[in-house]
Amino acid sequence: MTSGIGRAELRDTALTLAIAGAGALLFWLIGFPAPVLTGPAAAVTAASLVGVPTGIPDLVRNVCFLALGMSIGATITPEVIRTAALWPATLAVLFATLVAGLVINRRALGRLFSYDRETAFLASVPGHMSYVFALSQNLQVDQARIGIVQALRVLVMTLAVPFLLGLTIETEGAAPQPDTMSLMAGLATLAASIALGALFLRLNLPAALLLAGMAASGFAHATGLVSGGMPIWAVTFAFLVLGALIGTRFRGRSPSELGNAAVASVVVTSVVLAVAAVAALLCSRLLGLSPATLFVAFAPGGLEAMIAMSVQLDLDPAFVAAHHVVRLLILTVLVPVMLR
């Protein structure tokens, strides 16, 4: 890489983070939920669509995912583990919501937007974008439409879920902030997370670095080897970068290019949100769990974004993380089967 390219990348990164910071500040001032995540997502998306050269380097993205994973893992306490006895029931409901959303949206995209059967199906898959694109390589499908619908779904989910929670479901009060882990404990957990992340990358696991941070930090906290959370400044920066990453997916797209696919994405997202809300309310009545936590666990946004959102909204990130990881595993098997 030449020095010129390096300077350009640095300039784009600085500009993107500045826009993300401004978006976070604006959303905080107007009282929007999870402003450090939703504000950057909205601001960087708008900037990308008008041609601003936005971008986040891989190194910054990887550090962000590691930090988020370690932060989420710090919430996996023995008390959280004891609640896992209820998870099989809610995971079964999760599976039902995935199938229902896929079937309804595939029909809607075919009949309302004239998508061919396979394009409609892949555009309807609630998550696992990289896997969906890999499957589409050998199929006669409209990859541009699939990409736009999937990218917009993640953005709309990131913005809509906290907003809907604020309007319709009372979220839990602010959780007490845990003590910050010691410097030595933090460095040891980081080293373990990096080593585990390298392994997960070799195994091609989705969101490998975030899952590695969760696994290493979760094990250390669950066994009592480490106590305390990540420094608040590190977690805040990681949320801001994650929001910016969502927005950078729209770089190079024009507003007119979104067109039909944007409307299709709204339909797809509305259906899965409605299915998730119904499932969350039913499970809440039957199992006595928080409807807000269930809603975020069932809402099929991006894995990292939805887990981060659960932390920002003071929900149960361990519960949410388990459901979103299992969602990707289910889709890995379900999508090829349903394509046939």
C-alpha positions as MATLAB code, in Angstrom:
seq = 'MTSGIGRAELRDTALTLAIAGAGALLFWLIGFPAPVLTGPAAAVTAASLVGVPTGIPDLVRNVCFLALGMSIGATITPEVIRTAALWPATLAVLFATLVAGLVINRRALGRLFSYDRETAFLASVPGHMSYVFALSQNLQVDQARIGIVQALRVLVMTLAVPFLLGLTIETEGAAPQPDTMSLMAGLATLAASIALGALFLRLNLPAALLLAGMAASGFAHATGLVSGGMPIWAVTFAFLVLGALIGTRFRGRSPSELGNAAVASVVVTSVVLAVAAVAALLCSRLLGLSPATLFVAFAPGGLEAMIAMSVQLDLDPAFVAAHHVVRLLILTVLVPVMLR';
ca = [
       0.000    0.000    0.000;
       1.409    3.366   -0.973;
       1.542    6.329    1.328;
      -1.083    8.092   -0.829;
      -3.558    5.251   -0.395;
      -2.793    5.161    3.297;
      -3.529    8.872    3.653;
      -6.783    8.525    1.728;
      -7.922    5.660    3.939;
      -7.000    7.607    7.048;
      -8.878   10.654    5.769;
     -12.006    8.609    4.966;
     -11.876    6.927    8.366;
     -11.520   10.223   10.230;
     -14.402   11.725    8.240;
     -16.610    8.682    8.844;
     -15.953    8.699   12.582;
     -16.625   12.437   12.749;
     -19.967   11.969   11.007;
     -20.747    9.028   13.297;
     -19.914   11.125   16.356;
     -22.160   13.939   15.155;
     -24.986   11.468   14.584;
     -24.562   10.012   18.056;
     -24.622   13.497   19.607;
     -27.738   14.501   17.654;
     -29.639   11.341   18.589;
     -28.602   11.793   22.227;
     -29.887   15.374   22.214;
     -33.284   14.363   20.783;
     -33.570   11.432   23.180;
     -33.475    8.615   20.607;
     -32.875    5.147   22.123;
     -29.363    3.669   21.915;
     -27.980    6.916   20.392;
     -24.346    5.764   20.242;
     -25.424    2.959   17.906;
     -28.444    4.318   16.013;
     -27.121    7.851   15.514;
     -23.953    6.798   13.673;
     -25.901    4.275   11.578;
     -28.324    6.930   10.342;
     -25.748    9.689    9.856;
     -23.176    7.597    7.979;
     -25.884    6.048    5.788;
     -27.077    9.514    4.751;
     -23.507   10.621    4.070;
     -22.771    7.509    2.011;
     -25.853    8.002   -0.146;
     -24.880   11.572   -1.051;
     -21.406   10.500   -2.114;
     -19.279   11.143    0.951;
     -16.307    8.716    0.893;
     -17.081    6.763    4.060;
     -15.145    3.748    5.265;
     -13.848    1.851    8.288;
     -10.525   -0.071    8.001;
     -10.532   -3.783    8.742;
      -8.226   -3.279   11.720;
     -10.607   -0.819   13.385;
     -13.569   -3.082   12.613;
     -11.813   -6.098   14.126;
     -10.865   -4.217   17.290;
     -14.477   -3.043   17.560;
     -15.817   -6.592   17.351;
     -13.321   -7.885   19.910;
     -14.241   -5.101   22.331;
     -17.961   -5.714   21.889;
     -17.481   -9.444   22.399;
     -15.463   -8.935   25.575;
     -18.053   -6.477   26.880;
     -20.910   -8.889   26.233;
     -18.985  -11.819   27.695;
     -18.532   -9.860   30.917;
     -22.294  -10.127   31.469;
     -22.263  -13.951   31.455;
     -22.360  -14.527   35.193;
     -23.376  -17.695   37.054;
     -26.800  -16.116   37.568;
     -27.225  -15.648   33.823;
     -26.212  -19.248   33.187;
     -28.916  -20.465   35.574;
     -31.549  -18.780   33.411;
     -30.525  -20.997   30.466;
     -33.050  -23.596   31.611;
     -35.736  -21.539   29.834;
     -33.790  -21.043   26.612;
     -34.770  -24.287   24.790;
     -38.413  -23.204   24.752;
     -37.636  -19.780   23.362;
     -35.192  -21.227   20.823;
     -38.011  -23.435   19.523;
     -40.155  -20.320   19.115;
     -37.217  -18.631   17.359;
     -37.108  -21.454   14.809;
     -40.833  -21.031   14.147;
     -40.423  -17.277   13.605;
     -37.627  -17.861   11.078;
     -39.714  -20.247    9.004;
     -42.797  -18.022    9.180;
     -40.875  -14.920    8.130;
     -39.179  -16.703    5.237;
     -42.409  -18.147    3.841;
     -44.401  -14.915    4.131;
     -41.684  -12.671    2.690;
     -40.839  -14.984   -0.187;
     -44.464  -14.865   -1.308;
     -44.693  -11.101   -0.776;
     -41.575  -10.308   -2.821;
     -42.732  -12.595   -5.613;
     -46.277  -11.267   -5.861;
     -45.813   -7.591   -4.993;
     -42.395   -6.896   -6.540;
     -42.117   -9.593   -9.247;
     -38.950  -11.139   -7.795;
     -38.194  -14.580   -9.161;
     -38.570  -17.397   -6.638;
     -34.911  -17.811   -5.694;
     -34.140  -14.067   -5.558;
     -37.215  -13.562   -3.379;
     -36.157  -16.345   -1.039;
     -32.549  -15.192   -0.590;
     -33.636  -11.572   -0.124;
     -36.004  -12.800    2.614;
     -33.382  -14.677    4.648;
     -33.281  -12.933    8.060;
     -29.530  -12.520    8.453;
     -26.355  -14.415    7.523;
     -25.603  -12.034    4.631;
     -22.196  -13.463    3.716;
     -23.645  -16.968    3.585;
     -26.529  -15.788    1.421;
     -24.153  -14.140   -1.052;
     -22.003  -17.280   -1.205;
     -25.054  -19.371   -2.065;
     -26.171  -16.890   -4.718;
     -22.936  -17.215   -6.718;
     -24.071  -20.408   -8.427;
     -27.696  -19.369   -8.909;
     -29.433  -17.254  -11.550;
     -30.552  -14.544   -9.131;
     -30.477  -10.743   -8.930;
     -27.589  -10.226   -6.521;
     -27.942   -6.423   -6.560;
     -31.527   -6.638   -5.331;
     -30.590   -9.187   -2.699;
     -27.742   -6.986   -1.462;
     -29.857   -3.837   -1.200;
     -32.748   -5.567    0.577;
     -30.416   -7.298    3.028;
     -28.355   -4.182    3.784;
     -31.450   -2.049    4.311;
     -32.955   -4.719    6.559;
     -29.988   -4.421    8.914;
     -30.214   -0.621    8.916;
     -33.983   -0.527    9.450;
     -33.714   -3.099   12.242;
     -31.017   -1.073   13.963;
     -33.174    2.062   13.866;
     -36.640    0.550   14.311;
     -36.143   -1.906   17.177;
     -35.083    0.584   19.871;
     -37.688    3.088   18.631;
     -40.496    0.512   18.776;
     -39.367   -0.615   22.215;
     -39.608    2.956   23.446;
     -43.129    3.310   22.037;
     -44.739   -0.027   22.797;
     -42.815   -1.983   25.438;
     -41.465   -0.736   28.708;
     -37.786   -1.603   28.902;
     -36.028   -2.391   32.127;
     -34.550    0.461   34.121;
     -30.907    1.296   33.744;
     -28.818   -1.528   35.084;
     -26.170   -0.686   37.668;
     -22.795   -0.265   35.990;
     -20.362   -3.052   36.949;
     -16.885   -2.306   38.196;
     -14.232   -2.017   35.518;
     -11.949   -5.037   35.206;
      -8.322   -4.575   36.200;
      -5.694   -3.776   33.585;
      -4.000   -7.180   33.910;
      -7.315   -9.026   33.694;
      -8.284   -6.979   30.660;
      -5.015   -7.670   28.853;
      -5.202  -11.402   29.620;
      -8.797  -11.571   28.369;
      -7.839   -9.639   25.249;
      -4.959  -12.032   24.513;
      -7.248  -15.038   24.918;
      -9.860  -13.398   22.699;
      -7.329  -12.748   19.921;
      -6.053  -16.338   20.023;
      -9.569  -17.746   19.977;
     -10.533  -15.321   17.225;
      -7.746  -16.640   14.993;
      -9.124  -20.151   15.479;
     -12.704  -19.083   14.781;
     -11.596  -17.303   11.608;
      -9.943  -20.499   10.380;
     -13.200  -22.332   11.068;
     -15.123  -19.675    9.074;
     -17.531  -18.971   11.922;
     -19.847  -15.973   11.433;
     -18.780  -12.864   13.379;
     -15.723  -14.820   14.485;
     -13.980  -12.055   16.429;
     -17.092  -10.957   18.289;
     -17.874  -14.557   19.221;
     -14.263  -15.105   20.307;
     -14.395  -12.090   22.615;
     -17.688  -13.324   24.027;
     -16.380  -16.849   24.561;
     -13.091  -15.853   26.215;
     -14.589  -13.136   28.386;
     -17.704  -15.173   29.140;
     -15.681  -18.164   30.329;
     -13.456  -15.974   32.481;
     -16.411  -14.216   34.111;
     -18.616  -17.304   34.459;
     -15.856  -19.178   36.278;
     -14.935  -16.225   38.479;
     -11.432  -15.840   37.050;
     -12.222  -12.242   36.064;
     -14.715   -9.733   37.390;
     -15.794   -6.331   36.147;
     -16.718   -4.940   32.765;
     -14.910   -3.189   29.930;
     -14.004    0.504   30.334;
     -16.974    2.616   29.329;
     -14.906    4.603   26.824;
     -13.923    1.420   24.976;
     -17.490    0.140   24.793;
     -18.823    3.525   23.655;
     -16.257    3.740   20.862;
     -17.044    0.171   19.766;
     -20.761    0.995   19.528;
     -20.009    4.104   17.496;
     -17.805    2.164   15.059;
     -20.459   -0.533   14.677;
     -23.106    2.035   13.785;
     -20.739    3.604   11.266;
     -20.037    0.191    9.708;
     -23.732   -0.304    8.998;
     -23.844    3.043    7.230;
     -20.756    2.399    5.089;
     -22.535   -0.507    3.376;
     -24.364    2.102    1.292;
     -21.224    3.716   -0.134;
     -21.384    3.801   -3.916;
     -25.155    3.400   -4.010;
     -27.360    6.147   -5.384;
     -30.735    7.048   -3.867;
     -32.471    6.179   -7.142;
     -30.790    2.763   -7.188;
     -32.480    1.876   -3.932;
     -35.964    2.510   -5.326;
     -37.966   -0.684   -5.601;
     -35.562   -2.614   -3.402;
     -35.967   -0.076   -0.587;
     -39.729   -0.520   -0.565;
     -39.269   -4.288   -0.705;
     -36.915   -4.083    2.256;
     -39.488   -2.154    4.292;
     -42.047   -4.878    3.581;
     -39.613   -7.647    4.520;
     -38.556   -5.876    7.697;
     -42.132   -5.069    8.722;
     -43.133   -8.710    8.412;
     -40.253  -10.077   10.497;
     -40.716   -7.339   13.105;
     -44.403   -8.203   13.417;
     -43.628  -11.915   13.713;
     -40.947  -11.199   16.330;
     -43.284   -8.948   18.329;
     -46.095  -11.526   18.400;
     -43.671  -14.287   19.388;
     -42.127  -12.095   22.107;
     -45.492  -11.233   23.658;
     -46.627  -14.870   23.617;
     -43.387  -16.111   25.181;
     -43.512  -13.347   27.749;
     -46.968  -14.426   28.895;
     -46.097  -18.122   28.947;
     -42.585  -17.961   30.437;
     -42.582  -14.734   32.397;
     -39.554  -13.316   30.558;
     -39.051   -9.684   29.603;
     -40.965   -8.873   26.383;
     -38.317   -6.306   25.452;
     -35.487   -8.827   25.775;
     -37.474  -11.421   23.831;
     -38.248   -8.924   21.073;
     -34.583   -8.018   20.571;
     -33.666  -11.729   20.707;
     -36.220  -12.612   18.007;
     -35.790   -9.522   15.774;
     -33.480  -10.654   12.941;
     -31.097   -7.747   12.596;
     -27.338   -8.029   12.244;
     -25.745  -10.279   14.865;
     -23.352   -7.659   16.211;
     -25.895   -4.812   16.010;
     -28.654   -6.642   17.887;
     -26.324   -7.881   20.627;
     -24.847   -4.414   21.015;
     -28.345   -2.965   21.114;
     -29.287   -5.255   23.999;
     -26.394   -3.795   25.988;
     -27.325   -0.216   25.077;
     -30.961   -0.800   26.125;
     -30.016   -2.527   29.410;
     -31.542   -5.854   28.390;
     -29.985   -9.333   28.778;
     -27.115   -9.523   26.246;
     -26.271  -13.150   27.050;
     -29.844  -14.229   26.277;
     -29.948  -12.103   23.123;
     -26.526  -13.320   21.958;
     -27.471  -16.981   22.375;
     -30.586  -16.567   20.257;
     -28.859  -14.654   17.471;
     -25.965  -17.121   17.273;
     -28.420  -20.040   17.131;
     -30.395  -18.134   14.479;
     -27.333  -18.131   12.208;
     -26.713  -21.824   12.846;
     -30.335  -22.633   12.004;
     -30.147  -20.588    8.811;
     -26.940  -22.361    7.769;
     -28.919  -25.607    7.563;
     -32.393  -24.244    6.764;
     -31.589  -22.046    3.755;
     -30.144  -24.756    1.452;
     -32.932  -27.150    2.441;
     -35.685  -24.623    1.658;
     -33.975  -23.580   -1.597;
     -34.510  -27.093   -2.869;
];
